[in-house]
Amino acid sequence: MHFNAITVYGVCVLTFMMVMYMLERRHRLLILAFALGCVLSSLYGFLSGAWPFGIVEAVWSVVAVLRFLRSPDTAAQQSGSPRHRSS
């Protein structure tokens, strides 16, 4: 079996993206890391000729960045800040 550089790159970035997705509830910055994984996966899609995949991953990267911007600060949540407490 022969793998070219684009295939190896794709396996690495898709693995990174999925791991960041699994871990994103642990820390707010992991949502941003997931967004980076989506951008890198989008690049893989375009490089490999799968442009629909590249477009979908680009959209997911925007969604992830918006989720990061709207997510509460993890430190504030852990300290019990009143603005983040549920009633």
N, C-alpha and C positions, 0 to 999 in steps of 0.2 A: 504494500500500500504506500502510495506517494502523496505527501501533503505539500502544497505550495505555501509560500509565505502568507498569502491572504487567508488561507484556510486556518493556519496556525494562529494568526492574529484574531480571526473571528472566534475561534474556540476560546482564546484567552479573554477577549473583551466580553463575550456573552457570559462566560463563567463569572467574571468580575461583576457584571450587571446583576446577575441572578443572586449572587451572594450579598450584594449591597441591598437588594430588594428584601431578602430574608432578614437582614439585620437592621433595617431602617427604623424599626420601633425602639431600638436600644438607644439611639442618640439622633438628635436632629440633623447633625452633619452627614449622617449616613444617607439621608434623603438627597442631599446635594451630591454625594458620591454616586448614588443611583442615577441621578441626572447625567453625571459625567459618563457613566457606563452606557447610558442611552445614546449620548452623542457619539461615543466611540463605536457603538453598535451600528448607528446610522451610517457612519463613515464606512464601516465594513460592508453594509448593504450596497452602498454606491460603488465601492471598489470591486465587489464581487459581481456586479451587474444586476443585483436584485433591488432595483430602485424603489419598488413599492415598500419593501422592508425598510429601506433607508428613510423614506418619508414618514412611515409609521413611527420609527424610533426617534426621529427628530421631533415629532409631535409629543411623544412620551417624555422627551427631555424637557420640553416647555412645561408640560403638566407637572413634572417632578419639581422643577424650579419654583413654580407657583405654590405647590404644596410645601416646599421648604420655607418660602417667604411667609406663608400663612400659619406655619406650625408654631406652637408655643415654645418659648425658650426652655430647654431641658433643665437648666440650673434653677430657673424660677419654679418649675414644677416640683423639683426635688426639695427645695427649701420651704415649700408650703406657702408660697406667695398668695395673698388673698385674691388677687385677680385671676388665679388659675384654679382655685378650689371650687369643687362642685358643691352645690347646695344640697 
